[in-house]
Amino acid sequence: MNKPVLEGGKPARKKALVFGRPEILDDEINEVVDSLKSGWIGMGPKTEEFEKLFKKFIGCKNAVAVNSCTSALFLSLKVLGIKQGDEIITSPMTFASTANVIEHLNAKPVFVDVEKTTGLIDPKKLKEKISGKTKAFIPVHLYGRPCEMDEITEIASAKNVSVLEDAAHAAEAEYKGKKIGAISDFTAFSFYATKNITAAGGGIITTSDNEAAEKIKLMRLHGVSKAAWSRFNSDEFQPCDVLVPGFKCNMNDLQAALGIHQLKRVEKNLKKRKKLTELYLQELEKTDEITLMDYSEKNIKHAYHLFALLLNLEKLSINRNKFVHALQKENIGSGIHFISLHLTSFYRQKYDFKENDFPNSKLISDRTFSLPLYPSMTEEDALDSVNAVKKLCAYYKK
């Protein structure tokens, strides 16, 4: 039998395949250099251009660029007036920032378990968590798959609750023919280094509420009446005034310079990631030690941000952590998306969560791992990942 590296064998691949790699081409580099040479590298004309391009891409009324998806979530909740004692319902199967921003506003995150096959918040379990203190829902479009927005929106409307979508994974996603970002009160997107659209960081908020958008623009840069670019490019000089105690959450033009060209290739790159995903699904569907997540596209368009799958631990002699370690030793990058927040130290201790309070989230947390998925990967790279997974499954099979 072919031994894993951990057991003294040779790696499945000679050169390491990193888990995530941004595609940065000459267009982005030249645009960044242009900004550097212009002398204006803060928030300015390219940030404005990127906002316009993203607004057109989504088909929404407003797009406000900020320095992260975390800031996008925070500022959206701030504009909604979320305060101490309020409750925000969300999924525990998400990155920490989704719940952290709720904590920063002294509100309470209320978790709802997810569907086992998708990792998405289960709309059928939403109603039982609603109280008189519930002010908003934050559905998380995990891996790039949109949540069941019809059901969520219907419940929110009936209960007079706002909806803020966490679309960090879902820039290209659609639900029943409508773009994610053009459905709810607010949607927060991420342009982190490994996201489908990268600006080496940054985020954006989309909303149809013009007044809310203006408030967010004000709060993203200290609450001053005019940003520097506006002050220095107006017909008449006016010193800025502080209108609200705002924050430092703006995007800058170096980030926007990257985003402008990333956005131009977004659909082309989506096709590449979809093709790689289909290859993974085809090659792994008959591996008994693996359960595949649902990547079907009935009534939705998937953004294919991550390829996550589950280990059937009852058929293996090792746990997920050792499996991922073994995979990395085979020169295949891997990640875990995610450990349910109710299992993490802060949230477990503060809210006295028990492991099985959210059984599907617990199951996914124990078994999930992700394989590399990005546009510059080749089919050979994907097959190397598949072969490494099959090698480990065969060796560690009970």
PyMOL commands that set and color helices and strands:
alter all, ss='L'
color gray80, all
select helices_A, chain A and resi 5-7+26-38+45-58+69-79+97-104+123-125+127-129+142-144+149-159+210-219+228-232+253-264+266-284+313-315+320-329+341-343+345-351+355-357+359-367+379-395
alter helices_A, ss='H'
color red, helices_A
select strands_A, chain A and resi 62-66+87-90+108-111+134-138+162-166+174-175+178-179+186-190+203-207+290-292+300-301+307-311+368-371
alter strands_A, ss='S'
color yellow, strands_A
deselect
rebuild
show_as cartoon
